[in-house]
């Protein structure tokens, strides 16, 4: 059997993650009958496979699905198998009853002579009798035809995977650039933290001093050292250095996942949820305008990353 695969062109570079979007097509032959298999995939939370098979092969649907599942772990996959440009390798065929056609012709010629009619019976007239040409079922469930279709399916899956790897390379490049943007903004926030803490402490100290100055005469004396300690504790509540440290750790894990060869889409999705949680916590603790602007920009980048990760296998 000759098989020709149509593989989308792509750069021959190292590829890691795979997209869930792709298309593959392959052609082959079985007993001189053309076989065409097309496979399309889009993003999906799980692996959902839909098949369009010839009637004679529908009872082998699970065999075709198993072959797809052995190559793909996530995505909605549509598989189409056709023979001779049609959707069936078996199905119906036409059968000519030559003996009956000759009998019809003989009867018509006898009738013509008896009635002395001009002309002679033609093909159109004879073919008009429905029992001359009949439809019959082709032999179905040909195991060799099924095996031939499976081989063509493997070629189509190879083409599909090639496109998914190309798409994955583009995704990885885009995600890496967005991670760099986030890391730069986290660095800017970390550099700003000491100044934020000092300003926060100074504001609290001023407020406490004003309260002390307005205290009524004769009230119990307050320990200045104790007041300073309480102010420091209040100021420390606005410290987000721990959140920044966890965010940096999550980003390193995210990059490590991008270098893995196995499917990592679910892991990336979970990690993004953790990153968003830390960013939200940091944003609620810091009352600094510059940091708030950085966090808003971070969230915008994270949303773009989330959209891209939805298509990672």
Secondary structure, DSSP 4 states (H G I P E B T S, - for coil): ---EEEPPP-------S-BS-EEEEEEEEETTEEEEEEEEEE--SSEEEEEE--GGGGGGHHHHHHHHHTT-SSEEEEEEEEETTBB-SSSEEEEE-HHHHHHHHHHHHHHHHHHT-SS---HHHHHTSTTTEEEEEPP---HHHHHHHHHHHHHHHHHHHHHHHHHHHHHHHHHHHHHHHHHHHHHHHHHHHHHHHHHHHHHHHHHHHHHHHTSPTTSPPP-HHHHHHHHHHHHHTT--HHHHHHHHHHHHHHHHHHT-SS--HHHHHHHHHHHHHHHHHHHHH---HHHHHHHHHHHHHHHHHHHHHTTB-
